[in-house]
Amino acid sequence: MNTLFNTLVATTLISSISLIGVFILFFKKDILNKIVIFLVALSAGAIIGGALLHLLPEAIINVGIDEKQISNIFVWLIIGFCSFFVLEQFLGWHHCHKHSKGDHCSKSSLPTLILISDGIHNAIDGIIIAASFIVSIPTGIASTVAVLLHEIPQEIGDFGVLIYGGMSRKKALIFNFISALMAILGGIIGYFIFNKIEPSLPYVLAFMAGHFIYISASDLIPEIKEGYKKGPKSSFIHFLVFITGITLMFILKFVE
């Protein structure tokens, strides 16, 4: 029951991040984009670190030293990576982090599609957190921090897209929050399912690590690379922030 409580606390915290979108109303577009790209770099590092320093090692530890089982772990990691590639292709699941009306993602994404795809994304986040807390509290904390850092720039972008799509500020805030609540539902579902199939948890963790790696590699890191156009100084700073995200996950290893 403590695991369920921890999962509910973590997913409630993550859902509340959707309300941060209201802060974009107090920043100019240029300033906001500079803030967001730093948050994207930090979350990219944290998510890669969460996958490779926490989820994947826990998956391997839980299957023991059997070579075949370890190979299966990496197979499930690849399946996880490919599955989320398919999701992005068929659901148009793309995260818009830049608050700009001229962005391709803002023009091509309808508010309904954003809410549905993010609802699915948030539910998956909840499932990841539930699985992580079932394995151990430190792993759950690491996954929560990684997801939390990713949610901040994502929710800022989502709020901007919803407003650009014609929603009022109040309506955008409410609907974005409702979509974010799917994390809690995902956490509850994940808790009850994974408690029934606990022996399969290592493969679930590997699958979710593939999800983390895909999000960082296909969605976040390409946005960081946009900073290269602004010169070597910006690129170096973004790289340092990216490394900071990885370092944060490394520090959390000592909690374990």
HULIN-V481197 format. One record per backbone hydrogen bond with DSSP energy under -1.0 kcal/mol. CO is the residue of the C=O (numbers start at 1). NH is the residue of the N-H. If there is no record, write none. Layout:
# HULIN-V481197
CO|NH / CO|NH
This chain:
# HULIN-V481197
1|5 / 2|6 / 3|7 / 4|8 / 5|9 / 6|10 / 7|11 / 8|12 / 9|13 / 10|14 / 11|15 / 12|16 / 15|18 / 16|19 / 17|20 / 18|21 / 19|22 / 20|23 / 21|24 / 22|25 / 23|26 / 24|27 / 28|32 / 29|33 / 30|34 / 31|35 / 32|36 / 33|37 / 34|38 / 35|39 / 36|40 / 37|41 / 38|42 / 39|43 / 40|44 / 41|45 / 42|46 / 43|47 / 44|48 / 45|49 / 46|50 / 47|51 / 48|52 / 49|53 / 50|55 / 51|56 / 54|58 / 55|59 / 56|60 / 57|61 / 58|62 / 66|70 / 67|71 / 68|72 / 69|73 / 70|74 / 71|75 / 72|76 / 73|77 / 74|78 / 75|79 / 76|80 / 77|81 / 78|82 / 79|83 / 80|84 / 81|85 / 82|86 / 83|87 / 84|88 / 85|89 / 86|90 / 87|91 / 92|94 / 98|100 / 100|103 / 103|107 / 104|108 / 105|109 / 110|114 / 111|115 / 112|116 / 113|117 / 114|118 / 115|119 / 116|120 / 117|121 / 118|122 / 119|123 / 120|124 / 121|125 / 122|126 / 123|127 / 124|128 / 125|129 / 126|130 / 127|131 / 128|132 / 129|133 / 130|134 / 131|135 / 132|136 / 136|140 / 137|141 / 138|142 / 139|143 / 140|144 / 141|145 / 142|146 / 143|147 / 144|148 / 145|149 / 146|150 / 147|151 / 148|152 / 150|154 / 151|155 / 152|156 / 153|157 / 154|158 / 155|159 / 156|160 / 157|161 / 158|162 / 159|163 / 160|164 / 161|165 / 162|167 / 163|166 / 168|172 / 169|173 / 170|174 / 171|175 / 172|176 / 173|177 / 174|178 / 175|179 / 176|180 / 177|181 / 179|182 / 180|183 / 181|185 / 182|186 / 183|187 / 184|188 / 185|189 / 186|190 / 187|191 / 188|192 / 189|193 / 190|194 / 191|195 / 193|197 / 197|200 / 198|201 / 200|204 / 201|205 / 202|206 / 203|207 / 204|208 / 205|209 / 206|210 / 207|211 / 208|212 / 209|213 / 210|214 / 211|215 / 212|216 / 213|217 / 214|218 / 215|219 / 215|220 / 216|221 / 220|224 / 221|225 / 224|227 / 225|228 / 226|229 / 227|230 / 228|231 / 231|235 / 232|236 / 233|237 / 234|238 / 235|239 / 236|240 / 237|241 / 238|242 / 239|243 / 240|244 / 241|245 / 242|246 / 243|247 / 244|248 / 245|249 / 246|250 / 247|251 / 248|252 / 251|254
